[in-house]
Amino acid sequence: MDDLLKQPHFAASLPTQMTAVGHPGPRSLDEQDALVTITLPLPQPSPRDLLVRVHATAVNPIDVKLRVGGKASAEAPRILGFEAAGEVVGLGG
């Protein structure tokens, strides 16, 4: 199993970019541009990290708080979706 999950096996079929849904900064819940599509470079997993191809995600209360500029908000654009399901496609080295 360990040999199956080594990086070279996965790296050949991965894209160089990913698409995500995020927000450009604090917005009210009813603003039309509160959610935007973001294209970013595919992240490289650090040691002890997994790279997951997401098949489904959910928006939960922390996502809503971040979107309206709660204490946990970070620099924009912020990717939403703390809950996700998918397949492991890479391992950090």
C-alpha angles and dihedrals in degrees: 000000000000091000091053091058098049115123102248090060091059103031096072095065101041124108120232094233138042134206122223140168115241145140129259094221140309109338135166115255094250100050113117095223094047090110123043138176111248127196114203137168112272107264120242111227116239121221110300091018129114127214108221128194099219117224098173137010137181134212112230133181095278090057090054091048092050091048094055092047103262123169093279095056117127136193114304139289093052118184114227128212117082090179119062142157126202147107129299108246101167146016130217116245 
